[in-house]
């Protein structure tokens, strides 16, 4: 990422459940910390949450705040890494839905990576949105009214989405940085 300055001093919520894509998370973590920003892992998991590293469980990470106690107003942006193993848990949690709705409603930057774009369908927020999604995720998003853009990363107002892969996540963070700058101007 070329310009990390937008993350400096910003508070970023990283929402996960056990089974999140650890590769995505590590890129996100490294980028925010290199820019002297801060992040908080918010999760419905208590104490720690576990990443998924390719085909097995990854490392455990401390949960900074439970989703039940999280308010969007306390953060400058929301990032949800990909991870097929976490998506059902996140989709079914009412607090996750509340938080995502609040960020989108208040026009705060939201970055969704990989399969986490599917969360838009659980809060009826896909309609009219331009989204980057894999072929596997496209059908449900299209059925919910989203327009799938054939690019690895797409910005639509305050929503930034990316397909999986290191390049897609790096582009997602680049666009998130731009959105943070726009929100402070």
Number of C-alpha atoms within 10 A of each C-alpha: 12 6 10 18 17 20 26 15 13 18 17 22 25 22 23 30 26 24 21 26 28 22 21 23 22 13 15 21 16 10 18 24 14 14 16 15 18 17 22 17 21 25 27 22 17 14 13 16 21 21 25 21 16 11 6 9 15 18 12 14 13 15 22 16 18 16 23 15 10 17 15 19 12 10 19 20 26 26 26 29 30 28 27 14 16 21 21 14 16 22 18 12 14 13 19 23 18 16 19 22 17 15 21 17 11 11 14 22 26 23 26 26 28 26 25 27 28 23 22 21 18 16 15 12 19 22 15 12 20 20 29 29 29 19 10 8 17 20 14 13 23 17 12 19 17 21 18 19 15 13 14 20 26 23 20 12 14 21 23 25 32 30 27 22 14 12 14 21 27 19 18 26 26 19 22 25 22 17 22 20 13 12 14 8 5
